[in-house]
Amino acid sequence: MAWIVLIVAGVFEIGWAVGLKYAEGFTRLWPSLFTALSMGLSFFLLAVALRDLPLGNAYAVWTGIGTVGTVAFGIVFLSESASPAKLACIGLIVAGIVGLKLLSPR
């Protein structure tokens, strides 16, 4: 169950990272509120997951989900580049996330 909570926390991390783009320095109300809510939920769920998961693995997976998801959002919705080298780097991050999950004692 802790891994599911951690994945959801990672999804909210994507939400707040994307929200920062649209909040424009916290000058826009609704994107700013979405960003703040996503941040709070992401940190809270990370803290809940850390009750049962090793710190290093959980933190790396959480940030990895946020990184991969944010880059994917940028590629799909913001027309950011999707060069082969960039995609290969994303693949390495995903491999690291999977590896940490598989090597985790829980």
N, C-alpha and C positions, 0 to 999 in steps of 0.2 A: 504494500500500500504506500510506503514511503516513496518509492520510485515514481508512482503515479502522481503523488503530490508534488514531487520535484519537477516532473515534466510540466505539470500545470503552472508551477512557479516560473519555469522557463518560458512558457507561452506568454505569461504576463510580463516577463522581462522584454520580450519582443514588443509587446504592446507599449510599454513605456519608452522604449528606444524610438519606436516609430512616432509615438506621441510627441516626443521632443521636437521632431522635424516639423510637425504641424502646429505646435504650440507657439512657434516663432518667438522664442525667448520668454515664454509665459506671458505673452501679450494678447493671446486669444483665449477666451474663457473656456469654452467646451473642450478643445484639445488639451488645455492645461489641466482641467479637472480629470479628464480621461488619463492623462499621464500620471498625475498624482495618485489616483486610485489604483492604476496598474502597478506603480512602484510599491505602494503599500501592500497590495495583495501578493506581489512577487516576493518581497522580503518576508512577509508573514509566512507564506507557504514554504519558503526556503527554511525558515526557522523551524517549522513543524517537521519537515523532512529530516532536518539535522538531529532530531531526537533519536532517529534510528539508523542514520547513514553516516559513514565516515566523512569528516569535514572535507578533506582534500578531494575525494571523489565527487561528493555532492556539489561542491562549489565549482569544480571544473566542468561537470556535466551541465549545471545551471547556466554558467556563462557560455558554454559551448552551444547550448540550445539557443540562447539569446543571440549569439553571434551569427550562427548559421541562419536562423530565422530572419534576422534583420537584414543580412546580406541578400537572402532570397527575396524578401519584400522589395528591397531596392532594385533588384534585377527585374522582377515581374511588374512592379507598379510604378517605379520611378525611372525606368529606362536606363538604369546603371549598366555598365559593361558586364558582360558575362564571358570574358576571355577564357580560353582553355586553362591558362595558368591560375586564374582566380577560381575556377571550378575545381581544379586539382587541389588547391589549398583548402577549399571548403570540404572536399572529400577527405583530406587529412584530418580536419577537425572532427568530422563525423566518425572517422575510424578511431580517433582518440576517445570520443564519447562512448562509443560501443565498447572499446577495450576497457575503459574504466568501469563500465557497468558490469562487464563479464568478470573482471578481476575483483570486484567488490565482494566482501564476505556475505553481504545480505542481498 
